[in-house]
Amino acid sequence: MVDNFSIGLTHVLMAIALWRLLHRDDLDREVSPRAQWQQRRDAEADDRPDA
């Protein structure tokens, strides 16, 4: 009984993780992490007031 529960629990948790990974919006974009970082950095620089 405990063995079946532990196997079932781990499989359900892996299925939830897979479901969440497959439904992420950033999976549809083919942008490198570096380009994404640069875009965020530039957007933050635009939001800062000039001193």
mmCIF file as Biopython writes it, N, C-alpha, C and O atoms, coordinates in Angstrom:
data_model
#
loop_
_atom_site.group_PDB
_atom_site.id
_atom_site.type_symbol
_atom_site.label_atom_id
_atom_site.label_alt_id
_atom_site.label_comp_id
_atom_site.label_asym_id
_atom_site.label_entity_id
_atom_site.label_seq_id
_atom_site.pdbx_PDB_ins_code
_atom_site.Cartn_x
_atom_site.Cartn_y
_atom_site.Cartn_z
_atom_site.occupancy
_atom_site.B_iso_or_equiv
_atom_site.auth_seq_id
_atom_site.auth_asym_id
_atom_site.pdbx_PDB_model_num
ATOM 1   N N  . MET A ? 1  ? 0.826  -1.195 0.000   1.0 0.0 1  A 1 
ATOM 2   C CA . MET A ? 1  ? 0.000  0.000  0.000   1.0 0.0 1  A 1 
ATOM 3   C C  . MET A ? 1  ? 0.870  1.259  0.000   1.0 0.0 1  A 1 
ATOM 4   O O  . MET A ? 1  ? 0.648  2.168  -0.800  1.0 0.0 1  A 1 
ATOM 5   N N  . VAL A ? 2  ? 1.851  1.313  0.886   1.0 0.0 2  A 1 
ATOM 6   C CA . VAL A ? 2  ? 2.720  2.485  0.961   1.0 0.0 2  A 1 
ATOM 7   C C  . VAL A ? 2  ? 3.550  2.602  -0.313  1.0 0.0 2  A 1 
ATOM 8   O O  . VAL A ? 2  ? 3.778  3.708  -0.804  1.0 0.0 2  A 1 
ATOM 9   N N  . ASP A ? 3  ? 3.997  1.488  -0.844  1.0 0.0 3  A 1 
ATOM 10  C CA . ASP A ? 3  ? 4.785  1.524  -2.074  1.0 0.0 3  A 1 
ATOM 11  C C  . ASP A ? 3  ? 3.969  2.091  -3.227  1.0 0.0 3  A 1 
ATOM 12  O O  . ASP A ? 3  ? 4.464  2.927  -3.984  1.0 0.0 3  A 1 
ATOM 13  N N  . ASN A ? 4  ? 2.738  1.649  -3.366  1.0 0.0 4  A 1 
ATOM 14  C CA . ASN A ? 4  ? 1.883  2.161  -4.436  1.0 0.0 4  A 1 
ATOM 15  C C  . ASN A ? 4  ? 1.616  3.650  -4.262  1.0 0.0 4  A 1 
ATOM 16  O O  . ASN A ? 4  ? 1.601  4.400  -5.238  1.0 0.0 4  A 1 
ATOM 17  N N  . PHE A ? 5  ? 1.405  4.078  -3.018  1.0 0.0 5  A 1 
ATOM 18  C CA . PHE A ? 5  ? 1.169  5.498  -2.762  1.0 0.0 5  A 1 
ATOM 19  C C  . PHE A ? 5  ? 2.386  6.335  -3.131  1.0 0.0 5  A 1 
ATOM 20  O O  . PHE A ? 5  ? 2.249  7.371  -3.782  1.0 0.0 5  A 1 
ATOM 21  N N  . SER A ? 6  ? 3.575  5.900  -2.725  1.0 0.0 6  A 1 
ATOM 22  C CA . SER A ? 6  ? 4.771  6.684  -3.001  1.0 0.0 6  A 1 
ATOM 23  C C  . SER A ? 6  ? 5.068  6.732  -4.500  1.0 0.0 6  A 1 
ATOM 24  O O  . SER A ? 6  ? 5.486  7.769  -5.014  1.0 0.0 6  A 1 
ATOM 25  N N  . ILE A ? 7  ? 4.857  5.637  -5.193  1.0 0.0 7  A 1 
ATOM 26  C CA . ILE A ? 7  ? 5.062  5.635  -6.647  1.0 0.0 7  A 1 
ATOM 27  C C  . ILE A ? 7  ? 4.029  6.516  -7.328  1.0 0.0 7  A 1 
ATOM 28  O O  . ILE A ? 7  ? 4.359  7.285  -8.231  1.0 0.0 7  A 1 
ATOM 29  N N  . GLY A ? 8  ? 2.784  6.406  -6.900  1.0 0.0 8  A 1 
ATOM 30  C CA . GLY A ? 8  ? 1.728  7.245  -7.471  1.0 0.0 8  A 1 
ATOM 31  C C  . GLY A ? 8  ? 1.958  8.719  -7.209  1.0 0.0 8  A 1 
ATOM 32  O O  . GLY A ? 8  ? 1.760  9.549  -8.096  1.0 0.0 8  A 1 
ATOM 33  N N  . LEU A ? 9  ? 2.376  9.050  -5.997  1.0 0.0 9  A 1 
ATOM 34  C CA . LEU A ? 9  ? 2.627  10.447 -5.641  1.0 0.0 9  A 1 
ATOM 35  C C  . LEU A ? 9  ? 3.750  11.036 -6.491  1.0 0.0 9  A 1 
ATOM 36  O O  . LEU A ? 9  ? 3.613  12.147 -7.002  1.0 0.0 9  A 1 
ATOM 37  N N  . THR A ? 10 ? 4.846  10.320 -6.647  1.0 0.0 10 A 1 
ATOM 38  C CA . THR A ? 10 ? 5.955  10.852 -7.439  1.0 0.0 10 A 1 
ATOM 39  C C  . THR A ? 10 ? 5.557  11.017 -8.901  1.0 0.0 10 A 1 
ATOM 40  O O  . THR A ? 10 ? 5.963  11.985 -9.545  1.0 0.0 10 A 1 
ATOM 41  N N  . HIS A ? 11 ? 4.770  10.091 -9.431  1.0 0.0 11 A 1 
ATOM 42  C CA . HIS A ? 11 ? 4.334  10.210 -10.816 1.0 0.0 11 A 1 
ATOM 43  C C  . HIS A ? 11 ? 3.371  11.382 -11.005 1.0 0.0 11 A 1 
ATOM 44  O O  . HIS A ? 11 ? 3.429  12.073 -12.022 1.0 0.0 11 A 1 
ATOM 45  N N  . VAL A ? 12 ? 2.500  11.604 -10.045 1.0 0.0 12 A 1 
ATOM 46  C CA . VAL A ? 12 ? 1.584  12.749 -10.136 1.0 0.0 12 A 1 
ATOM 47  C C  . VAL A ? 12 ? 2.373  14.050 -10.066 1.0 0.0 12 A 1 
ATOM 48  O O  . VAL A ? 12 ? 2.088  14.981 -10.819 1.0 0.0 12 A 1 
ATOM 49  N N  . LEU A ? 13 ? 3.348  14.130 -9.184  1.0 0.0 13 A 1 
ATOM 50  C CA . LEU A ? 13 ? 4.158  15.353 -9.083  1.0 0.0 13 A 1 
ATOM 51  C C  . LEU A ? 13 ? 4.962  15.601 -10.359 1.0 0.0 13 A 1 
ATOM 52  O O  . LEU A ? 13 ? 5.087  16.746 -10.794 1.0 0.0 13 A 1 
ATOM 53  N N  . MET A ? 14 ? 5.500  14.557 -10.954 1.0 0.0 14 A 1 
ATOM 54  C CA . MET A ? 14 ? 6.226  14.726 -12.221 1.0 0.0 14 A 1 
ATOM 55  C C  . MET A ? 14 ? 5.277  15.157 -13.336 1.0 0.0 14 A 1 
ATOM 56  O O  . MET A ? 14 ? 5.649  15.970 -14.182 1.0 0.0 14 A 1 
ATOM 57  N N  . ALA A ? 15 ? 4.065  14.626 -13.346 1.0 0.0 15 A 1 
ATOM 58  C CA . ALA A ? 15 ? 3.083  15.019 -14.360 1.0 0.0 15 A 1 
ATOM 59  C C  . ALA A ? 15 ? 2.699  16.486 -14.199 1.0 0.0 15 A 1 
ATOM 60  O O  . ALA A ? 15 ? 2.536  17.197 -15.191 1.0 0.0 15 A 1 
ATOM 61  N N  . ILE A ? 16 ? 2.553  16.944 -12.959 1.0 0.0 16 A 1 
ATOM 62  C CA . ILE A ? 16 ? 2.234  18.360 -12.723 1.0 0.0 16 A 1 
ATOM 63  C C  . ILE A ? 16 ? 3.389  19.239 -13.189 1.0 0.0 16 A 1 
ATOM 64  O O  . ILE A ? 16 ? 3.164  20.274 -13.816 1.0 0.0 16 A 1 
ATOM 65  N N  . ALA A ? 17 ? 4.612  18.841 -12.892 1.0 0.0 17 A 1 
ATOM 66  C CA . ALA A ? 17 ? 5.781  19.620 -13.322 1.0 0.0 17 A 1 
ATOM 67  C C  . ALA A ? 17 ? 5.857  19.674 -14.850 1.0 0.0 17 A 1 
ATOM 68  O O  . ALA A ? 17 ? 6.135  20.730 -15.419 1.0 0.0 17 A 1 
ATOM 69  N N  . LEU A ? 18 ? 5.616  18.557 -15.508 1.0 0.0 18 A 1 
ATOM 70  C CA . LEU A ? 18 ? 5.636  18.524 -16.970 1.0 0.0 18 A 1 
ATOM 71  C C  . LEU A ? 18 ? 4.537  19.403 -17.545 1.0 0.0 18 A 1 
ATOM 72  O O  . LEU A ? 18 ? 4.771  20.136 -18.506 1.0 0.0 18 A 1 
ATOM 73  N N  . TRP A ? 19 ? 3.354  19.339 -16.974 1.0 0.0 19 A 1 
ATOM 74  C CA . TRP A ? 19 ? 2.219  20.161 -17.432 1.0 0.0 19 A 1 
ATOM 75  C C  . TRP A ? 19 ? 2.561  21.643 -17.327 1.0 0.0 19 A 1 
ATOM 76  O O  . TRP A ? 19 ? 2.303  22.414 -18.252 1.0 0.0 19 A 1 
ATOM 77  N N  . ARG A ? 20 ? 3.149  22.040 -16.185 1.0 0.0 20 A 1 
ATOM 78  C CA . ARG A ? 20 ? 3.501  23.449 -16.000 1.0 0.0 20 A 1 
ATOM 79  C C  . ARG A ? 20 ? 4.602  23.885 -16.952 1.0 0.0 20 A 1 
ATOM 80  O O  . ARG A ? 20 ? 4.576  25.011 -17.449 1.0 0.0 20 A 1 
ATOM 81  N N  . LEU A ? 21 ? 5.572  23.011 -17.214 1.0 0.0 21 A 1 
ATOM 82  C CA . LEU A ? 21 ? 6.651  23.360 -18.138 1.0 0.0 21 A 1 
ATOM 83  C C  . LEU A ? 21 ? 6.148  23.520 -19.566 1.0 0.0 21 A 1 
ATOM 84  O O  . LEU A ? 21 ? 6.577  24.425 -20.282 1.0 0.0 21 A 1 
ATOM 85  N N  . LEU A ? 22 ? 5.246  22.651 -19.976 1.0 0.0 22 A 1 
ATOM 86  C CA . LEU A ? 22 ? 4.758  22.698 -21.349 1.0 0.0 22 A 1 
ATOM 87  C C  . LEU A ? 22 ? 3.832  23.873 -21.613 1.0 0.0 22 A 1 
ATOM 88  O O  . LEU A ? 22 ? 3.636  24.249 -22.769 1.0 0.0 22 A 1 
ATOM 89  N N  . HIS A ? 23 ? 3.268  24.453 -20.588 1.0 0.0 23 A 1 
ATOM 90  C CA . HIS A ? 23 ? 2.339  25.562 -20.776 1.0 0.0 23 A 1 
ATOM 91  C C  . HIS A ? 23 ? 2.956  26.917 -20.437 1.0 0.0 23 A 1 
ATOM 92  O O  . HIS A ? 23 ? 2.235  27.878 -20.170 1.0 0.0 23 A 1 
ATOM 93  N N  . ARG A ? 24 ? 4.268  26.994 -20.448 1.0 0.0 24 A 1 
ATOM 94  C CA . ARG A ? 24 ? 4.931  28.275 -20.219 1.0 0.0 24 A 1 
ATOM 95  C C  . ARG A ? 24 ? 4.933  29.085 -21.500 1.0 0.0 24 A 1 
ATOM 96  O O  . ARG A ? 24 ? 5.103  28.531 -22.586 1.0 0.0 24 A 1 
ATOM 97  N N  . ASP A ? 25 ? 4.744  30.406 -21.382 1.0 0.0 25 A 1 
ATOM 98  C CA . ASP A ? 25 ? 4.726  31.274 -22.556 1.0 0.0 25 A 1 
ATOM 99  C C  . ASP A ? 25 ? 6.100  31.424 -23.192 1.0 0.0 25 A 1 
ATOM 100 O O  . ASP A ? 25 ? 6.203  31.582 -24.409 1.0 0.0 25 A 1 
ATOM 101 N N  . ASP A ? 26 ? 7.152  31.377 -22.390 1.0 0.0 26 A 1 
ATOM 102 C CA . ASP A ? 26 ? 8.479  31.612 -22.941 1.0 0.0 26 A 1 
ATOM 103 C C  . ASP A ? 26 ? 9.002  30.424 -23.750 1.0 0.0 26 A 1 
ATOM 104 O O  . ASP A ? 26 ? 10.073 30.524 -24.348 1.0 0.0 26 A 1 
ATOM 105 N N  . LEU A ? 27 ? 8.284  29.317 -23.785 1.0 0.0 27 A 1 
ATOM 106 C CA . LEU A ? 27 ? 8.710  28.198 -24.631 1.0 0.0 27 A 1 
ATOM 107 C C  . LEU A ? 27 ? 8.445  28.474 -26.102 1.0 0.0 27 A 1 
ATOM 108 O O  . LEU A ? 27 ? 9.042  27.844 -26.974 1.0 0.0 27 A 1 
ATOM 109 N N  . ASP A ? 28 ? 7.545  29.422 -26.379 1.0 0.0 28 A 1 
ATOM 110 C CA . ASP A ? 28 ? 7.206  29.740 -27.765 1.0 0.0 28 A 1 
ATOM 111 C C  . ASP A ? 28 ? 8.150  30.749 -28.396 1.0 0.0 28 A 1 
ATOM 112 O O  . ASP A ? 28 ? 8.109  30.962 -29.608 1.0 0.0 28 A 1 
ATOM 113 N N  . ARG A ? 29 ? 8.997  31.370 -27.593 1.0 0.0 29 A 1 
ATOM 114 C CA . ARG A ? 29 ? 9.936  32.357 -28.112 1.0 0.0 29 A 1 
ATOM 115 C C  . ARG A ? 29 ? 11.311 31.746 -28.255 1.0 0.0 29 A 1 
ATOM 116 O O  . ARG A ? 29 ? 11.764 31.006 -27.381 1.0 0.0 29 A 1 
ATOM 117 N N  . GLU A ? 30 ? 11.969 32.050 -29.347 1.0 0.0 30 A 1 
ATOM 118 C CA . GLU A ? 30 ? 13.325 31.550 -29.557 1.0 0.0 30 A 1 
ATOM 119 C C  . GLU A ? 30 ? 14.320 32.686 -29.385 1.0 0.0 30 A 1 
ATOM 120 O O  . GLU A ? 30 ? 14.977 33.108 -30.337 1.0 0.0 30 A 1 
ATOM 121 N N  . VAL A ? 31 ? 14.417 33.167 -28.170 1.0 0.0 31 A 1 
ATOM 122 C CA . VAL A ? 31 ? 15.329 34.247 -27.831 1.0 0.0 31 A 1 
ATOM 123 C C  . VAL A ? 31 ? 16.357 33.683 -26.864 1.0 0.0 31 A 1 
ATOM 124 O O  . VAL A ? 31 ? 16.011 32.986 -25.910 1.0 0.0 31 A 1 
ATOM 125 N N  . SER A ? 32 ? 17.611 33.986 -27.116 1.0 0.0 32 A 1 
ATOM 126 C CA . SER A ? 32 ? 18.655 33.481 -26.236 1.0 0.0 32 A 1 
ATOM 127 C C  . SER A ? 32 ? 18.552 34.154 -24.865 1.0 0.0 32 A 1 
ATOM 128 O O  . SER A ? 32 ? 18.061 35.279 -24.766 1.0 0.0 32 A 1 
ATOM 129 N N  . PRO A ? 33 ? 19.001 33.489 -23.830 1.0 0.0 33 A 1 
ATOM 130 C CA . PRO A ? 33 ? 18.947 34.101 -22.495 1.0 0.0 33 A 1 
ATOM 131 C C  . PRO A ? 33 ? 19.714 35.422 -22.426 1.0 0.0 33 A 1 
ATOM 132 O O  . PRO A ? 33 ? 19.312 36.339 -21.709 1.0 0.0 33 A 1 
ATOM 133 N N  . ARG A ? 34 ? 20.815 35.519 -23.171 1.0 0.0 34 A 1 
ATOM 134 C CA . ARG A ? 34 ? 21.587 36.763 -23.159 1.0 0.0 34 A 1 
ATOM 135 C C  . ARG A ? 34 ? 20.791 37.900 -23.793 1.0 0.0 34 A 1 
ATOM 136 O O  . ARG A ? 34 ? 20.777 39.012 -23.264 1.0 0.0 34 A 1 
ATOM 137 N N  . ALA A ? 35 ? 20.134 37.640 -24.907 1.0 0.0 35 A 1 
ATOM 138 C CA . ALA A ? 35 ? 19.332 38.676 -25.551 1.0 0.0 35 A 1 
ATOM 139 C C  . ALA A ? 35 ? 18.167 39.078 -24.662 1.0 0.0 35 A 1 
ATOM 140 O O  . ALA A ? 35 ? 17.807 40.253 -24.602 1.0 0.0 35 A 1 
ATOM 141 N N  . GLN A ? 36 ? 17.580 38.118 -23.975 1.0 0.0 36 A 1 
ATOM 142 C CA . GLN A ? 36 ? 16.485 38.409 -23.065 1.0 0.0 36 A 1 
ATOM 143 C C  . GLN A ? 36 ? 16.972 39.287 -21.916 1.0 0.0 36 A 1 
ATOM 144 O O  . GLN A ? 36 ? 16.277 40.218 -21.510 1.0 0.0 36 A 1 
ATOM 145 N N  . TRP A ? 37 ? 18.165 38.996 -21.389 1.0 0.0 37 A 1 
ATOM 146 C CA . TRP A ? 37 ? 18.743 39.794 -20.320 1.0 0.0 37 A 1 
ATOM 147 C C  . TRP A ? 37 ? 19.010 41.222 -20.800 1.0 0.0 37 A 1 
ATOM 148 O O  . TRP A ? 37 ? 18.746 42.184 -20.079 1.0 0.0 37 A 1 
ATOM 149 N N  . GLN A ? 38 ? 19.535 41.353 -22.025 1.0 0.0 38 A 1 
ATOM 150 C CA . GLN A ? 38 ? 19.825 42.676 -22.558 1.0 0.0 38 A 1 
ATOM 151 C C  . GLN A ? 38 ? 18.548 43.481 -22.753 1.0 0.0 38 A 1 
ATOM 152 O O  . GLN A ? 38 ? 18.537 44.688 -22.509 1.0 0.0 38 A 1 
ATOM 153 N N  . GLN A ? 39 ? 17.466 42.829 -23.191 1.0 0.0 39 A 1 
ATOM 154 C CA . GLN A ? 39 ? 16.200 43.532 -23.360 1.0 0.0 39 A 1 
ATOM 155 C C  . GLN A ? 39 ? 15.673 44.032 -22.021 1.0 0.0 39 A 1 
ATOM 156 O O  . GLN A ? 39 ? 15.182 45.157 -21.926 1.0 0.0 39 A 1 
ATOM 157 N N  . ARG A ? 40 ? 15.774 43.197 -20.980 1.0 0.0 40 A 1 
ATOM 158 C CA . ARG A ? 40 ? 15.320 43.618 -19.657 1.0 0.0 40 A 1 
ATOM 159 C C  . ARG A ? 40 ? 16.180 44.760 -19.125 1.0 0.0 40 A 1 
ATOM 160 O O  . ARG A ? 40 ? 15.669 45.706 -18.526 1.0 0.0 40 A 1 
ATOM 161 N N  . ARG A ? 41 ? 17.505 44.663 -19.353 1.0 0.0 41 A 1 
ATOM 162 C CA . ARG A ? 41 ? 18.417 45.706 -18.888 1.0 0.0 41 A 1 
ATOM 163 C C  . ARG A ? 41 ? 18.104 47.033 -19.575 1.0 0.0 41 A 1 
ATOM 164 O O  . ARG A ? 41 ? 18.085 48.080 -18.927 1.0 0.0 41 A 1 
ATOM 165 N N  . ASP A ? 42 ? 17.860 46.991 -20.878 1.0 0.0 42 A 1 
ATOM 166 C CA . ASP A ? 42 ? 17.541 48.211 -21.611 1.0 0.0 42 A 1 
ATOM 167 C C  . ASP A ? 42 ? 16.204 48.799 -21.161 1.0 0.0 42 A 1 
ATOM 168 O O  . ASP A ? 42 ? 16.055 50.018 -21.069 1.0 0.0 42 A 1 
ATOM 169 N N  . ALA A ? 43 ? 15.244 47.935 -20.885 1.0 0.0 43 A 1 
ATOM 170 C CA . ALA A ? 43 ? 13.934 48.419 -20.412 1.0 0.0 43 A 1 
ATOM 171 C C  . ALA A ? 43 ? 14.065 49.067 -19.045 1.0 0.0 43 A 1 
ATOM 172 O O  . ALA A ? 43 ? 13.421 50.081 -18.777 1.0 0.0 43 A 1 
ATOM 173 N N  . GLU A ? 44 ? 14.887 48.496 -18.178 1.0 0.0 44 A 1 
ATOM 174 C CA . GLU A ? 44 ? 15.110 49.097 -16.853 1.0 0.0 44 A 1 
ATOM 175 C C  . GLU A ? 44 ? 15.852 50.420 -16.977 1.0 0.0 44 A 1 
ATOM 176 O O  . GLU A ? 44 ? 15.588 51.350 -16.216 1.0 0.0 44 A 1 
ATOM 177 N N  . ALA A ? 45 ? 16.772 50.515 -17.923 1.0 0.0 45 A 1 
ATOM 178 C CA . ALA A ? 45 ? 17.511 51.761 -18.116 1.0 0.0 45 A 1 
ATOM 179 C C  . ALA A ? 45 ? 16.578 52.868 -18.606 1.0 0.0 45 A 1 
ATOM 180 O O  . ALA A ? 45 ? 16.759 54.032 -18.249 1.0 0.0 45 A 1 
ATOM 181 N N  . ASP A ? 46 ? 15.594 52.516 -19.412 1.0 0.0 46 A 1 
ATOM 182 C CA . ASP A ? 46 ? 14.628 53.502 -19.891 1.0 0.0 46 A 1 
ATOM 183 C C  . ASP A ? 46 ? 13.706 53.978 -18.775 1.0 0.0 46 A 1 
ATOM 184 O O  . ASP A ? 46 ? 13.227 55.112 -18.804 1.0 0.0 46 A 1 
ATOM 185 N N  . ASP A ? 47 ? 13.456 53.120 -17.796 1.0 0.0 47 A 1 
ATOM 186 C CA . ASP A ? 47 ? 12.546 53.471 -16.697 1.0 0.0 47 A 1 
ATOM 187 C C  . ASP A ? 47 ? 13.211 54.352 -15.652 1.0 0.0 47 A 1 
ATOM 188 O O  . ASP A ? 47 ? 12.526 55.044 -14.899 1.0 0.0 47 A 1 
ATOM 189 N N  . ARG A ? 48 ? 14.538 54.333 -15.598 1.0 0.0 48 A 1 
ATOM 190 C CA . ARG A ? 48 ? 15.243 55.125 -14.588 1.0 0.0 48 A 1 
ATOM 191 C C  . ARG A ? 48 ? 15.220 56.605 -14.951 1.0 0.0 48 A 1 
ATOM 192 O O  . ARG A ? 48 ? 15.398 56.963 -16.116 1.0 0.0 48 A 1 
ATOM 193 N N  . PRO A ? 49 ? 15.005 57.458 -13.968 1.0 0.0 49 A 1 
ATOM 194 C CA . PRO A ? 49 ? 15.075 58.898 -14.262 1.0 0.0 49 A 1 
ATOM 195 C C  . PRO A ? 49 ? 16.537 59.341 -14.434 1.0 0.0 49 A 1 
ATOM 196 O O  . PRO A ? 49 ? 17.438 58.822 -13.775 1.0 0.0 49 A 1 
ATOM 197 N N  . ASP A ? 50 ? 16.743 60.283 -15.311 1.0 0.0 50 A 1 
ATOM 198 C CA . ASP A ? 50 ? 18.100 60.783 -15.519 1.0 0.0 50 A 1 
ATOM 199 C C  . ASP A ? 50 ? 18.494 61.668 -14.342 1.0 0.0 50 A 1 
ATOM 200 O O  . ASP A ? 50 ? 17.739 62.545 -13.921 1.0 0.0 50 A 1 
ATOM 201 N N  . ALA A ? 51 ? 19.688 61.420 -13.825 1.0 0.0 51 A 1 
ATOM 202 C CA . ALA A ? 51 ? 20.128 62.213 -12.662 1.0 0.0 51 A 1 
ATOM 203 C C  . ALA A ? 51 ? 21.132 63.256 -13.076 1.0 0.0 51 A 1 
ATOM 204 O O  . ALA A ? 51 ? 21.614 64.016 -12.237 1.0 0.0 51 A 1 
#
